[in-house]
Amino acid sequence: MISDTPLENSLKDRLEYLGRLLMDYKGIDVLPIDVSKYSSAFEGIIVVSSMGNRHSKALADHVLEKIKENSMEYLGMEGYQEGEWILLDLNDIIIHIFIEETRKFYNLEGFWTRGEKIELETIGEKNG
């Protein structure tokens, strides 16, 4: 079970926590991937699609609010103005928020196929 303080948890727990935050705000096809064996710059990525630029910004805002509440490390953000591809750098985890067409074009999932995909529980599974 994930602790109330995400900083104290494993990489998998933190990826799940952040993935659920994105799902809570209707992120589409949320895909957390453990890339720690293949990257020296970061340990995990999360790829998520949005319903449009405004939704991308809302997803980013929600994550930033929650990581601030939990004192998680945050290094920066790119692409917020346009909202087509927003990158959130949480030091050891990078979150990529895409509108669907941009996600398909860049195909980050295809680049990180060797990484371990983390399965997220759906709301029904979580509640039993």
C-alpha positions in Angstrom: 0.0 0.0 0.0 1.3 3.4 -0.8 2.2 5.6 2.1 0.7 9.0 2.7 4.1 10.5 1.8 5.0 9.5 -1.7 8.7 10.4 -1.2 9.1 7.4 1.1 7.8 4.9 -1.5 9.5 2.8 -4.2 9.7 4.0 -7.8 6.8 1.7 -8.7 4.7 3.2 -5.9 5.5 6.8 -7.0 4.7 5.9 -10.7 1.4 4.4 -9.6 0.6 7.4 -7.4 1.3 9.9 -10.2 -0.5 7.7 -12.7 -3.6 7.7 -10.5 -3.4 11.5 -10.2 -3.6 11.7 -14.0 -6.4 9.2 -14.1 -8.4 11.2 -11.5 -8.4 14.1 -13.9 -9.5 12.0 -16.8 -6.1 11.4 -18.4 -6.4 9.0 -21.3 -4.2 5.9 -21.7 -2.0 6.6 -18.7 1.2 4.6 -19.1 3.8 4.6 -16.3 7.1 2.9 -17.4 10.1 2.0 -15.2 13.2 2.8 -17.3 15.7 2.8 -14.5 17.7 0.0 -16.2 18.1 2.0 -19.4 18.4 5.6 -18.4 21.0 7.4 -16.2 19.1 10.7 -16.4 15.8 9.5 -14.8 14.2 6.3 -13.5 10.6 6.4 -14.8 8.3 8.1 -17.3 4.6 8.5 -17.5 3.0 9.1 -20.9 -0.6 10.3 -20.9 -3.0 11.7 -23.5 -5.4 14.6 -23.0 -8.6 15.7 -24.7 -7.0 19.0 -25.8 -4.7 21.8 -24.8 -6.8 23.0 -21.9 -7.1 19.5 -20.6 -3.3 19.1 -20.9 -2.9 22.2 -18.8 -5.4 21.0 -16.2 -3.6 17.7 -15.9 -0.3 19.5 -15.4 -1.8 21.9 -12.8 -3.3 19.0 -10.9 0.0 17.1 -10.7 1.9 20.2 -9.7 -0.6 20.9 -6.9 -0.3 17.4 -5.5 3.5 17.1 -5.7 3.7 20.4 -3.9 1.4 19.2 -1.1 3.6 16.1 -0.8 6.9 17.9 -1.0 8.0 15.9 -4.0 10.9 17.2 -6.1 10.0 19.3 -9.1 12.7 20.7 -11.4 10.7 22.3 -14.2 8.1 22.2 -17.0 8.2 22.7 -20.7 5.4 23.3 -23.2 2.7 24.6 -20.9 1.9 27.7 -23.1 1.0 25.6 -26.1 -0.4 22.6 -24.2 0.3 20.2 -27.1 3.1 18.4 -25.3 3.8 19.3 -21.6 6.8 17.8 -20.0 7.0 17.8 -16.2 10.4 17.1 -14.7 10.2 15.6 -11.3 13.9 14.7 -11.2 13.7 10.9 -11.2 10.3 10.8 -13.1 9.4 12.6 -16.3 5.7 13.1 -17.1 4.7 13.6 -20.8 1.2 15.0 -21.3 0.2 14.9 -25.0 -2.7 15.7 -27.1 -3.5 12.5 -28.9 -2.1 13.4 -32.4 1.2 14.6 -30.9 1.5 11.4 -28.8 1.1 9.2 -31.8 3.6 11.3 -33.8 6.4 11.0 -31.2 5.5 7.5 -30.0 7.5 7.5 -26.8 6.0 4.1 -25.8 7.8 2.7 -28.9 11.1 4.2 -27.8 10.9 2.8 -24.3 9.6 -0.7 -25.2 12.3 -2.4 -23.0 11.1 -0.5 -19.9 8.8 -2.2 -17.4 5.2 -1.0 -17.9 3.4 -0.5 -14.6 -0.3 -1.6 -14.6 -2.6 0.9 -12.9 -5.7 -0.3 -11.1 -9.0 1.0 -12.4 -11.4 2.7 -10.0 -13.5 -0.5 -9.7 -10.5 -2.6 -8.9 -9.3 -0.2 -6.3 -12.6 -0.2 -4.4 -12.9 -3.9 -4.5 
